[in-house]
Amino acid sequence: MHGIRAIVKKELSDHFSSFRFIILFALITMVSLILVYMSAVAIDENLEGEKIPQFVFLMLFTSSRIGFSLVQFVAFFGPLIGLILGFDSINRERNEGTLSKLLSQPIYRDDVVNGKFLAGLSVIAIMMVSIILIITGLGLVAVGVKPGVEEFWRIIIYLVISIIYVSLWHGVAILFSILFRSVATSALASIAAWIFFSFFLSLGVNAIITSIVSTEGTSAAEIYVRLARFDRALSFTSPMKLYNDATATIVDPMRRTLRPFIMQMGIMERWSLSRFSGPLPIIQSFLMVLPYIVYLVAITAICFAVSYIAFMRQEIRSV
């Protein structure tokens, strides 16, 4: 434990004193504040003279004038936090010759990779908590409505899911930093993985879905079943889709399903569901997204385990 504490303190000091962290945190905070301010203005205009709904505070996270909410912003660009913090965590020290000097101290090799991951996790948690607190304060001033108890716990669950999601990409960055000696190569590999799972995979599945929908001689029920299967397959292959479904269900109490195909149902189906259109209790929303949370944690653990094994099997020589 002494070695892990030493590595964590060293990494935290490096992160907080680097211009990379300052610029990244300032940029993400600025964009988040702009999105929340625009959402607050839109909410204030739409609710002028109207009765305030029950979960108006959560609308700060889900609504926006430009069609790009805070939840969607974290889903798309949150991984960059983890990738930037970890893409050079191992190979930079190996190239500079400090890794062999570090291991010559009374520090176990596994303390290095464990400490670096824990330090990155701590930085991610501090950044996300700070951003949520700043957004909450701005929302209190702009909207003038304080969050209720259920809204508070939904925000906490959303925060935990976001930390797990960004930490997943931090583990991916550490893995590439171990596998590739070049810092530039590990950075390109990390960005390529983010682009593939966040954009290209969705485009490919959407193209497949479009070809299925356009198939002649297929009934509407069969089309919806196939759409549901492909959407579920996409959810468990794309971390971004997994995160989007989980957070959208938590932040929006009116959402009673993880699937978007209800909007494609007929009039009678939508009318039948409208009779049960009240807000979903937080415990029910949490149970709906619990498999998604467990899956994100499992992917993060697997990624870290692969990084751990690869680092322990590598030969480290002094330069």
Secondary structure, 3 states (H helix, E strand, C coil): CHHHHHHHHHHHHHHHCCHHHHHHHHHHHHHHHHHHHHHHHHHHHHCCCCCCCCCCCCHHHHCCCCCCCHHHHHHHHHHHHHHHHHCCCCHHHHHHCHHHHHHCCCCCHHHHHHHHHHHHHHHHHHHHHHHHHHHHHHHHHHHCCCCCHHHHHHHHHHHHHHHHHHHHHHHHHHHHHHHCCCHHHHHHHHHHHHHHHHHHHHHHHHHHHHHHHCCCCCCHHHHHHHHHHHHHHHHCCCHHHHHHHHHHHHHCCCCCCCCHHHHHCCHHHHHHHHCCCCCCCHHHHHHHHHHHHHHHHHHHHHHHHHHHHHHHHCCCCCC
